[in-house]
Amino acid sequence: MESIRKRVETAPSNLERFVSEQNIERYRKLLGESKDETQRLTIAKLLADEVAKLRSM
């Protein structure tokens, strides 16, 4: 029973995965729309972080 509880507590939820996928979609859209280089760099960093987060789930 203990190991099942541990897996449930550590496994990413469907909601977390959904939010991460939505963030990635949004960042890609913003990256395509942005003309400001500083803003693009910030968005690219957020996108890379979110992709890494999703891959680690």
N, CA, C and O atoms as a Tripos MOL2 file, in Angstrom:
@<TRIPOS>MOLECULE
protein
  228   227    57     0     0
PROTEIN
NO_CHARGES

@<TRIPOS>ATOM
      1 N           0.8190   -1.1920    0.0000 N.3       1 MET1
      2 CA          0.0000    0.0000    0.0000 C.3       1 MET1
      3 C           0.8660    1.2600    0.0000 C.2       1 MET1
      4 O           0.5380    2.2520   -0.6520 O.2       1 MET1
      5 N           1.9600    1.2070    0.7310 N.am      2 GLU2
      6 CA          2.8560    2.3610    0.8220 C.3       2 GLU2
      7 C           3.4230    2.7440   -0.5470 C.2       2 GLU2
      8 O           3.4820    3.9270   -0.8820 O.2       2 GLU2
      9 N           3.8400    1.7480   -1.3430 N.am      3 SER3
     10 CA          4.4380    2.0490   -2.6440 C.3       3 SER3
     11 C           3.4130    2.6290   -3.6170 C.2       3 SER3
     12 O           3.7550    3.4860   -4.4320 O.2       3 SER3
     13 N           2.1870    2.1840   -3.5440 N.am      4 ILE4
     14 CA          1.1280    2.7440   -4.3940 C.3       4 ILE4
     15 C           0.9040    4.2030   -4.0420 C.2       4 ILE4
     16 O           0.7950    5.0510   -4.9280 O.2       4 ILE4
     17 N           0.8370    4.4940   -2.7630 N.am      5 ARG5
     18 CA          0.6350    5.8760   -2.3200 C.3       5 ARG5
     19 C           1.7890    6.7610   -2.7910 C.2       5 ARG5
     20 O           1.5710    7.8900   -3.2290 O.2       5 ARG5
     21 N           3.0020    6.2500   -2.7020 N.am      6 LYS6
     22 CA          4.1740    7.0160   -3.1110 C.3       6 LYS6
     23 C           4.1320    7.3100   -4.6120 C.2       6 LYS6
     24 O           4.4490    8.4230   -5.0310 O.2       6 LYS6
     25 N           3.7430    6.3220   -5.4230 N.am      7 ARG7
     26 CA          3.6390    6.5330   -6.8740 C.3       7 ARG7
     27 C           2.5860    7.5720   -7.2080 C.2       7 ARG7
     28 O           2.7970    8.4110   -8.0830 O.2       7 ARG7
     29 N           1.4600    7.5270   -6.5260 N.am      8 VAL8
     30 CA          0.3790    8.4790   -6.7820 C.3       8 VAL8
     31 C           0.8230    9.8850   -6.4120 C.2       8 VAL8
     32 O           0.5270   10.8410   -7.1280 O.2       8 VAL8
     33 N           1.5310   10.0140   -5.3000 N.am      9 GLU9
     34 CA          1.9700   11.3300   -4.8490 C.3       9 GLU9
     35 C           3.0580   11.9200   -5.7400 C.2       9 GLU9
     36 O           3.1330   13.1400   -5.8800 O.2       9 GLU9
     37 N           3.8940   11.0950   -6.3380 N.am     10 THR10
     38 CA          5.0020   11.6070   -7.1400 C.3      10 THR10
     39 C           4.6860   11.6770   -8.6300 C.2      10 THR10
     40 O           5.3660   12.3990   -9.3600 O.2      10 THR10
     41 N           3.7020   10.9670   -9.0920 N.am     11 ALA11
     42 CA          3.3570   10.9840  -10.5150 C.3      11 ALA11
     43 C           2.6950   12.3110  -10.8770 C.2      11 ALA11
     44 O           1.8710   12.8210  -10.1190 O.2      11 ALA11
     45 N           3.0560   12.8730  -12.0410 N.am     12 PRO12
     46 CA          2.4050   14.1160  -12.4490 C.3      12 PRO12
     47 C           0.9370   13.8570  -12.7680 C.2      12 PRO12
     48 O           0.5750   12.8330  -13.3460 O.2      12 PRO12
     49 N           0.1350   14.7800  -12.3870 N.am     13 SER13
     50 CA         -1.2880   14.6230  -12.6490 C.3      13 SER13
     51 C          -1.5980   14.9930  -14.0950 C.2      13 SER13
     52 O          -0.8160   15.6620  -14.7700 O.2      13 SER13
     53 N          -2.7420   14.5470  -14.5410 N.am     14 ASN14
     54 CA         -3.1880   14.9140  -15.8860 C.3      14 ASN14
     55 C          -3.3380   16.4200  -15.9950 C.2      14 ASN14
     56 O          -3.0750   16.9990  -17.0490 O.2      14 ASN14
     57 N          -3.7610   17.0580  -14.9110 N.am     15 LEU15
     58 CA         -3.9240   18.5090  -14.9130 C.3      15 LEU15
     59 C          -2.5760   19.2040  -15.0890 C.2      15 LEU15
     60 O          -2.4710   20.1570  -15.8610 O.2      15 LEU15
     61 N          -1.5520   18.7410  -14.3890 N.am     16 GLU16
     62 CA         -0.2140   19.3360  -14.5220 C.3      16 GLU16
     63 C           0.3070   19.1950  -15.9500 C.2      16 GLU16
     64 O           0.8810   20.1310  -16.5070 O.2      16 GLU16
     65 N           0.1040   18.0280  -16.5280 N.am     17 ARG17
     66 CA          0.5360   17.7930  -17.9090 C.3      17 ARG17
     67 C          -0.2350   18.7060  -18.8730 C.2      17 ARG17
     68 O           0.3520   19.2830  -19.7880 O.2      17 ARG17
     69 N          -1.5420   18.8340  -18.6640 N.am     18 PHE18
     70 CA         -2.3710   19.6970  -19.5070 C.3      18 PHE18
     71 C          -1.9020   21.1480  -19.4240 C.2      18 PHE18
     72 O          -1.7510   21.8160  -20.4470 O.2      18 PHE18
     73 N          -1.6730   21.6270  -18.2140 N.am     19 VAL19
     74 CA         -1.2330   23.0160  -18.0260 C.3      19 VAL19
     75 C           0.1080   23.2380  -18.7140 C.2      19 VAL19
     76 O           0.3050   24.2640  -19.3640 O.2      19 VAL19
     77 N           1.0140   22.3050  -18.5810 N.am     20 SER20
     78 CA          2.3210   22.4200  -19.2200 C.3      20 SER20
     79 C           2.1820   22.4600  -20.7450 C.2      20 SER20
     80 O           2.8310   23.2730  -21.4030 O.2      20 SER20
     81 N           1.3550   21.6020  -21.3000 N.am     21 GLU21
     82 CA          1.1310   21.5880  -22.7530 C.3      21 GLU21
     83 C           0.5090   22.8990  -23.2280 C.2      21 GLU21
     84 O           0.8750   23.4140  -24.2850 O.2      21 GLU21
     85 N          -0.4240   23.4370  -22.4550 N.am     22 GLN22
     86 CA         -1.0480   24.7110  -22.8060 C.3      22 GLN22
     87 C          -0.0310   25.8510  -22.7370 C.2      22 GLN22
     88 O          -0.0360   26.7420  -23.5860 O.2      22 GLN22
     89 N           0.8360   25.8230  -21.7340 N.am     23 ASN23
     90 CA          1.8830   26.8430  -21.6200 C.3      23 ASN23
     91 C           2.8060   26.8000  -22.8300 C.2      23 ASN23
     92 O           3.1670   27.8420  -23.3770 O.2      23 ASN23
     93 N           3.1850   25.6000  -23.2460 N.am     24 ILE24
     94 CA          4.0640   25.4530  -24.4110 C.3      24 ILE24
     95 C           3.3910   26.0170  -25.6530 C.2      24 ILE24
     96 O           4.0220   26.7370  -26.4270 O.2      24 ILE24
     97 N           2.1390   25.7020  -25.8490 N.am     25 GLU25
     98 CA          1.3930   26.2200  -26.9980 C.3      25 GLU25
     99 C           1.3520   27.7480  -26.9690 C.2      25 GLU25
    100 O           1.5580   28.3990  -27.9930 O.2      25 GLU25
    101 N           1.0880   28.3060  -25.8120 N.am     26 ARG26
    102 CA          1.0000   29.7630  -25.6530 C.3      26 ARG26
    103 C           2.3570   30.4250  -25.9050 C.2      26 ARG26
    104 O           2.4310   31.4370  -26.6030 O.2      26 ARG26
    105 N           3.4190   29.8670  -25.3460 N.am     27 TYR27
    106 CA          4.7520   30.4450  -25.5390 C.3      27 TYR27
    107 C           5.1640   30.4000  -27.0040 C.2      27 TYR27
    108 O           5.7820   31.3440  -27.4980 O.2      27 TYR27
    109 N           4.8360   29.3280  -27.7010 N.am     28 ARG28
    110 CA          5.1620   29.2440  -29.1330 C.3      28 ARG28
    111 C           4.4240   30.3240  -29.9200 C.2      28 ARG28
    112 O           4.9860   30.9400  -30.8250 O.2      28 ARG28
    113 N           3.1750   30.5400  -29.5680 N.am     29 LYS29
    114 CA          2.3800   31.5770  -30.2350 C.3      29 LYS29
    115 C           2.9820   32.9540  -29.9640 C.2      29 LYS29
    116 O           3.1580   33.7560  -30.8810 O.2      29 LYS29
    117 N           3.2930   33.2170  -28.7090 N.am     30 LEU30
    118 CA          3.8790   34.5080  -28.3450 C.3      30 LEU30
    119 C           5.2290   34.7130  -29.0240 C.2      30 LEU30
    120 O           5.5450   35.8240  -29.4490 O.2      30 LEU30
    121 N           6.0110   33.6730  -29.1260 N.am     31 LEU31
    122 CA          7.3180   33.7540  -29.7670 C.3      31 LEU31
    123 C           7.1790   34.1460  -31.2380 C.2      31 LEU31
    124 O           7.9850   34.9160  -31.7600 O.2      31 LEU31
    125 N           6.1690   33.6220  -31.8890 N.am     32 GLY32
    126 CA          5.9330   33.9530  -33.2890 C.3      32 GLY32
    127 C           5.4090   35.3570  -33.5050 C.2      32 GLY32
    128 O           5.5960   35.9310  -34.5770 O.2      32 GLY32
    129 N           4.7570   35.9160  -32.5000 N.am     33 GLU33
    130 CA          4.1570   37.2470  -32.6140 C.3      33 GLU33
    131 C           5.0890   38.3680  -32.1740 C.2      33 GLU33
    132 O           4.9520   39.5020  -32.6330 O.2      33 GLU33
    133 N           6.0200   38.0670  -31.3030 N.am     34 SER34
    134 CA          6.8510   39.1010  -30.6890 C.3      34 SER34
    135 C           7.9040   39.6320  -31.6540 C.2      34 SER34
    136 O           8.5310   38.8720  -32.3910 O.2      34 SER34
    137 N           8.0870   40.9430  -31.6360 N.am     35 LYS35
    138 CA          9.1110   41.5990  -32.4590 C.3      35 LYS35
    139 C          10.2810   42.0900  -31.6070 C.2      35 LYS35
    140 O          11.3800   42.2950  -32.1220 O.2      35 LYS35
    141 N          10.0500   42.2790  -30.3150 N.am     36 ASP36
    142 CA         11.0670   42.7820  -29.3970 C.3      36 ASP36
    143 C          12.0400   41.6610  -29.0230 C.2      36 ASP36
    144 O          11.6230   40.6120  -28.5340 O.2      36 ASP36
    145 N          13.3290   41.8830  -29.2530 N.am     37 GLU37
    146 CA         14.3290   40.8380  -29.0330 C.3      37 GLU37
    147 C          14.4270   40.4210  -27.5680 C.2      37 GLU37
    148 O          14.5680   39.2340  -27.2740 O.2      37 GLU37
    149 N          14.3550   41.3680  -26.6570 N.am     38 THR38
    150 CA         14.4110   41.0400  -25.2280 C.3      38 THR38
    151 C          13.2230   40.1740  -24.8320 C.2      38 THR38
    152 O          13.3650   39.2000  -24.0930 O.2      38 THR38
    153 N          12.0660   40.5400  -25.3290 N.am     39 GLN39
    154 CA         10.8510   39.7690  -25.0380 C.3      39 GLN39
    155 C          10.9530   38.3660  -25.6410 C.2      39 GLN39
    156 O          10.5580   37.3850  -25.0130 O.2      39 GLN39
    157 N          11.4810   38.2800  -26.8530 N.am     40 ARG40
    158 CA         11.6340   36.9750  -27.5000 C.3      40 ARG40
    159 C          12.5800   36.0650  -26.7160 C.2      40 ARG40
    160 O          12.3250   34.8680  -26.5860 O.2      40 ARG40
    161 N          13.6560   36.6230  -26.2010 N.am     41 LEU41
    162 CA         14.6030   35.8310  -25.4070 C.3      41 LEU41
    163 C          13.9480   35.3100  -24.1290 C.2      41 LEU41
    164 O          14.1610   34.1650  -23.7300 O.2      41 LEU41
    165 N          13.1540   36.1630  -23.4970 N.am     42 THR42
    166 CA         12.4480   35.7530  -22.2790 C.3      42 THR42
    167 C          11.4540   34.6420  -22.5800 C.2      42 THR42
    168 O          11.3790   33.6540  -21.8490 O.2      42 THR42
    169 N          10.6960   34.8050  -23.6510 N.am     43 ILE43
    170 CA          9.7030   33.7960  -24.0340 C.3      43 ILE43
    171 C          10.3970   32.4870  -24.4160 C.2      43 ILE43
    172 O           9.9250   31.4080  -24.0580 O.2      43 ILE43
    173 N          11.5070   32.5780  -25.1370 N.am     44 ALA44
    174 CA         12.2540   31.3750  -25.5310 C.3      44 ALA44
    175 C          12.7530   30.6240  -24.3000 C.2      44 ALA44
    176 O          12.7250   29.3930  -24.2690 O.2      44 ALA44
    177 N          13.2040   31.3530  -23.2980 N.am     45 LYS45
    178 CA         13.6580   30.7190  -22.0490 C.3      45 LYS45
    179 C          12.4920   30.0390  -21.3460 C.2      45 LYS45
    180 O          12.6240   28.9050  -20.8850 O.2      45 LYS45
    181 N          11.3500   30.7190  -21.2570 N.am     46 LEU46
    182 CA         10.1660   30.1230  -20.6350 C.3      46 LEU46
    183 C           9.7360   28.8640  -21.3820 C.2      46 LEU46
    184 O           9.3760   27.8600  -20.7690 O.2      46 LEU46
    185 N           9.7790   28.9280  -22.7080 N.am     47 LEU47
    186 CA          9.4080   27.7810  -23.5340 C.3      47 LEU47
    187 C          10.3540   26.6040  -23.2840 C.2      47 LEU47
    188 O           9.9050   25.4740  -23.0950 O.2      47 LEU47
    189 N          11.6440   26.8670  -23.2840 N.am     48 ALA48
    190 CA         12.6230   25.7970  -23.0490 C.3      48 ALA48
    191 C          12.4330   25.1720  -21.6700 C.2      48 ALA48
    192 O          12.5130   23.9530  -21.5220 O.2      48 ALA48
    193 N          12.1830   25.9980  -20.6720 N.am     49 ASP49
    194 CA         11.9570   25.4890  -19.3140 C.3      49 ASP49
    195 C          10.7080   24.6150  -19.2490 C.2      49 ASP49
    196 O          10.7040   23.5680  -18.6000 O.2      49 ASP49
    197 N           9.6560   25.0510  -19.9230 N.am     50 GLU50
    198 CA          8.3920   24.3030  -19.8910 C.3      50 GLU50
    199 C           8.5210   22.9820  -20.6350 C.2      50 GLU50
    200 O           7.9740   21.9710  -20.1930 O.2      50 GLU50
    201 N           9.2310   22.9720  -21.7540 N.am     51 VAL51
    202 CA          9.4580   21.7300  -22.5060 C.3      51 VAL51
    203 C          10.2600   20.7500  -21.6500 C.2      51 VAL51
    204 O           9.9480   19.5600  -21.6020 O.2      51 VAL51
    205 N          11.2840   21.2530  -20.9830 N.am     52 ALA52
    206 CA         12.0900   20.3940  -20.1070 C.3      52 ALA52
    207 C          11.2410   19.8420  -18.9680 C.2      52 ALA52
    208 O          11.3690   18.6740  -18.6010 O.2      52 ALA52
    209 N          10.3890   20.6700  -18.4190 N.am     53 LYS53
    210 CA          9.4980   20.2420  -17.3310 C.3      53 LYS53
    211 C           8.5640   19.1300  -17.8100 C.2      53 LYS53
    212 O           8.3690   18.1350  -17.1130 O.2      53 LYS53
    213 N           7.9920   19.3030  -18.9950 N.am     54 LEU54
    214 CA          7.0730   18.2990  -19.5300 C.3      54 LEU54
    215 C           7.8070   16.9830  -19.8040 C.2      54 LEU54
    216 O           7.2740   15.9060  -19.5330 O.2      54 LEU54
    217 N           9.0100   17.0670  -20.3320 N.am     55 ARG55
    218 CA          9.7880   15.8490  -20.6170 C.3      55 ARG55
    219 C          10.1470   15.0880  -19.3510 C.2      55 ARG55
    220 O          10.2840   13.8650  -19.3720 O.2      55 ARG55
    221 N          10.3000   15.8120  -18.2540 N.am     56 SER56
    222 CA         10.6860   15.1570  -17.0010 C.3      56 SER56
    223 C           9.4990   14.5330  -16.2740 C.2      56 SER56
    224 O           9.6760   13.8330  -15.2760 O.2      56 SER56
    225 N           8.3080   14.7830  -16.7650 N.am     57 MET57
    226 CA          7.1050   14.2340  -16.1110 C.3      57 MET57
    227 C           6.9600   12.7630  -16.4110 C.2      57 MET57
    228 O           6.0110   12.1300  -15.9490 O.2      57 MET57
@<TRIPOS>BOND
     1     1     2 1
     2     2     3 1
     3     3     4 2
     4     3     5 am
     5     5     6 1
     6     6     7 1
     7     7     8 2
     8     7     9 am
     9     9    10 1
    10    10    11 1
    11    11    12 2
    12    11    13 am
    13    13    14 1
    14    14    15 1
    15    15    16 2
    16    15    17 am
    17    17    18 1
    18    18    19 1
    19    19    20 2
    20    19    21 am
    21    21    22 1
    22    22    23 1
    23    23    24 2
    24    23    25 am
    25    25    26 1
    26    26    27 1
    27    27    28 2
    28    27    29 am
    29    29    30 1
    30    30    31 1
    31    31    32 2
    32    31    33 am
    33    33    34 1
    34    34    35 1
    35    35    36 2
    36    35    37 am
    37    37    38 1
    38    38    39 1
    39    39    40 2
    40    39    41 am
    41    41    42 1
    42    42    43 1
    43    43    44 2
    44    43    45 am
    45    45    46 1
    46    46    47 1
    47    47    48 2
    48    47    49 am
    49    49    50 1
    50    50    51 1
    51    51    52 2
    52    51    53 am
    53    53    54 1
    54    54    55 1
    55    55    56 2
    56    55    57 am
    57    57    58 1
    58    58    59 1
    59    59    60 2
    60    59    61 am
    61    61    62 1
    62    62    63 1
    63    63    64 2
    64    63    65 am
    65    65    66 1
    66    66    67 1
    67    67    68 2
    68    67    69 am
    69    69    70 1
    70    70    71 1
    71    71    72 2
    72    71    73 am
    73    73    74 1
    74    74    75 1
    75    75    76 2
    76    75    77 am
    77    77    78 1
    78    78    79 1
    79    79    80 2
    80    79    81 am
    81    81    82 1
    82    82    83 1
    83    83    84 2
    84    83    85 am
    85    85    86 1
    86    86    87 1
    87    87    88 2
    88    87    89 am
    89    89    90 1
    90    90    91 1
    91    91    92 2
    92    91    93 am
    93    93    94 1
    94    94    95 1
    95    95    96 2
    96    95    97 am
    97    97    98 1
    98    98    99 1
    99    99   100 2
   100    99   101 am
   101   101   102 1
   102   102   103 1
   103   103   104 2
   104   103   105 am
   105   105   106 1
   106   106   107 1
   107   107   108 2
   108   107   109 am
   109   109   110 1
   110   110   111 1
   111   111   112 2
   112   111   113 am
   113   113   114 1
   114   114   115 1
   115   115   116 2
   116   115   117 am
   117   117   118 1
   118   118   119 1
   119   119   120 2
   120   119   121 am
   121   121   122 1
   122   122   123 1
   123   123   124 2
   124   123   125 am
   125   125   126 1
   126   126   127 1
   127   127   128 2
   128   127   129 am
   129   129   130 1
   130   130   131 1
   131   131   132 2
   132   131   133 am
   133   133   134 1
   134   134   135 1
   135   135   136 2
   136   135   137 am
   137   137   138 1
   138   138   139 1
   139   139   140 2
   140   139   141 am
   141   141   142 1
   142   142   143 1
   143   143   144 2
   144   143   145 am
   145   145   146 1
   146   146   147 1
   147   147   148 2
   148   147   149 am
   149   149   150 1
   150   150   151 1
   151   151   152 2
   152   151   153 am
   153   153   154 1
   154   154   155 1
   155   155   156 2
   156   155   157 am
   157   157   158 1
   158   158   159 1
   159   159   160 2
   160   159   161 am
   161   161   162 1
   162   162   163 1
   163   163   164 2
   164   163   165 am
   165   165   166 1
   166   166   167 1
   167   167   168 2
   168   167   169 am
   169   169   170 1
   170   170   171 1
   171   171   172 2
   172   171   173 am
   173   173   174 1
   174   174   175 1
   175   175   176 2
   176   175   177 am
   177   177   178 1
   178   178   179 1
   179   179   180 2
   180   179   181 am
   181   181   182 1
   182   182   183 1
   183   183   184 2
   184   183   185 am
   185   185   186 1
   186   186   187 1
   187   187   188 2
   188   187   189 am
   189   189   190 1
   190   190   191 1
   191   191   192 2
   192   191   193 am
   193   193   194 1
   194   194   195 1
   195   195   196 2
   196   195   197 am
   197   197   198 1
   198   198   199 1
   199   199   200 2
   200   199   201 am
   201   201   202 1
   202   202   203 1
   203   203   204 2
   204   203   205 am
   205   205   206 1
   206   206   207 1
   207   207   208 2
   208   207   209 am
   209   209   210 1
   210   210   211 1
   211   211   212 2
   212   211   213 am
   213   213   214 1
   214   214   215 1
   215   215   216 2
   216   215   217 am
   217   217   218 1
   218   218   219 1
   219   219   220 2
   220   219   221 am
   221   221   222 1
   222   222   223 1
   223   223   224 2
   224   223   225 am
   225   225   226 1
   226   226   227 1
   227   227   228 2
@<TRIPOS>SUBSTRUCTURE
     1 MET1         2 RESIDUE 1 A MET
     2 GLU2         6 RESIDUE 1 A GLU
     3 SER3        10 RESIDUE 1 A SER
     4 ILE4        14 RESIDUE 1 A ILE
     5 ARG5        18 RESIDUE 1 A ARG
     6 LYS6        22 RESIDUE 1 A LYS
     7 ARG7        26 RESIDUE 1 A ARG
     8 VAL8        30 RESIDUE 1 A VAL
     9 GLU9        34 RESIDUE 1 A GLU
    10 THR10       38 RESIDUE 1 A THR
    11 ALA11       42 RESIDUE 1 A ALA
    12 PRO12       46 RESIDUE 1 A PRO
    13 SER13       50 RESIDUE 1 A SER
    14 ASN14       54 RESIDUE 1 A ASN
    15 LEU15       58 RESIDUE 1 A LEU
    16 GLU16       62 RESIDUE 1 A GLU
    17 ARG17       66 RESIDUE 1 A ARG
    18 PHE18       70 RESIDUE 1 A PHE
    19 VAL19       74 RESIDUE 1 A VAL
    20 SER20       78 RESIDUE 1 A SER
    21 GLU21       82 RESIDUE 1 A GLU
    22 GLN22       86 RESIDUE 1 A GLN
    23 ASN23       90 RESIDUE 1 A ASN
    24 ILE24       94 RESIDUE 1 A ILE
    25 GLU25       98 RESIDUE 1 A GLU
    26 ARG26      102 RESIDUE 1 A ARG
    27 TYR27      106 RESIDUE 1 A TYR
    28 ARG28      110 RESIDUE 1 A ARG
    29 LYS29      114 RESIDUE 1 A LYS
    30 LEU30      118 RESIDUE 1 A LEU
    31 LEU31      122 RESIDUE 1 A LEU
    32 GLY32      126 RESIDUE 1 A GLY
    33 GLU33      130 RESIDUE 1 A GLU
    34 SER34      134 RESIDUE 1 A SER
    35 LYS35      138 RESIDUE 1 A LYS
    36 ASP36      142 RESIDUE 1 A ASP
    37 GLU37      146 RESIDUE 1 A GLU
    38 THR38      150 RESIDUE 1 A THR
    39 GLN39      154 RESIDUE 1 A GLN
    40 ARG40      158 RESIDUE 1 A ARG
    41 LEU41      162 RESIDUE 1 A LEU
    42 THR42      166 RESIDUE 1 A THR
    43 ILE43      170 RESIDUE 1 A ILE
    44 ALA44      174 RESIDUE 1 A ALA
    45 LYS45      178 RESIDUE 1 A LYS
    46 LEU46      182 RESIDUE 1 A LEU
    47 LEU47      186 RESIDUE 1 A LEU
    48 ALA48      190 RESIDUE 1 A ALA
    49 ASP49      194 RESIDUE 1 A ASP
    50 GLU50      198 RESIDUE 1 A GLU
    51 VAL51      202 RESIDUE 1 A VAL
    52 ALA52      206 RESIDUE 1 A ALA
    53 LYS53      210 RESIDUE 1 A LYS
    54 LEU54      214 RESIDUE 1 A LEU
    55 ARG55      218 RESIDUE 1 A ARG
    56 SER56      222 RESIDUE 1 A SER
    57 MET57      226 RESIDUE 1 A MET
